[in-house]
Amino acid sequence: MKDYYRTLEVHPKATTQEIKKAYRKLAVKYHPDKSNYEDADRLFAAINEAYRTLSDPDKRFVYDTALMNREPTLPESRNQANEQGNRPQNKTRTQRRYATSKPSTRELILPYVNYMRMAPFFYLFFCLLLVVDKVMPLETYQETAPQARYDFRGRLEFQANGNTLRMSNGKKISISLDDRIYLMDHPELITLRTFFFEKFVSAQTSNGNGHRISPYTSIYTNMVYLPISLLLLSLVQLYPKWRPEQLLNLSLITLFIFGMSLYSLFV
């Protein structure tokens, strides 16, 4: 098996930039049109072959795995001597390097690269659902807000948790304190919700005075930057030439934005 690292004169743990630098140096040195070496054609072809393998992260991972697991090649006479003397064969220099080193970050990430490249399609589908949910006709609900009451100390008490008001049908809407006070005298509401996710969009009292209640927070209003960021990050993550380390960082950021979007949608 050819030792591409020895061909390019780099260490097996060399970075992509170090490999590229070594390749350019050797390509200039052994280029058939510029070099005076007799074996310039063969050396130049070997350098190109090594660079094509080591510059591609997936090919390099497969090559490194095969390089670490290969058996040492010894002359036939020496193999016979080892068999007769029952002595273990010596390991190659490359095997000794890998035997004492821990797996690199790249080696730990590469098995999950395909999953990280597929994730953006799921995020884009989620963004498409949000767009469809936003443009679909809204559903109308006739609901009743819970009546406020006074406790034994004379303080105003709502059936609510913070800015979230639980309606008589069990659903929750997020409104401001002023709107909750207004609902003391006008509990009957006509609410508008989205078609797919039934996200509260707005409400209006049914007494005809035109008082409009808007959500305190919503993924379709003041939290709209979350799905927009998710869309942009997903498109960036589709770029095919990201290194595994860069792809991992992008995937973690995108996953965090996706989790925040889900929280804003359903909570």
Secondary structure, DSSP 4 states (H G I P E B T S, - for coil): ---HHHHHT--TT--HHHHHHHHHHHHHHH-TTT---TTHHHHHHHHHHHHHHHTSHHHHHHHHHHHHHPPPP--HHHHHHHHHHT-PPPPPHHHHHHHTSPPPHHHHHGGGHHHHHHHHHHHHHHHHHHHHHHHSPPEEEEEEPPPPEE-TTS-EE-SEETTEEE-TTS-EEE--HHHHHHTTT--EEEEEE-SSS--EEEEEETTSS--EE--SS-TTTTTTHHHHHHHHHHHHHT-TT--HHHHHHHHHHHHHHHHHHHHHHH-
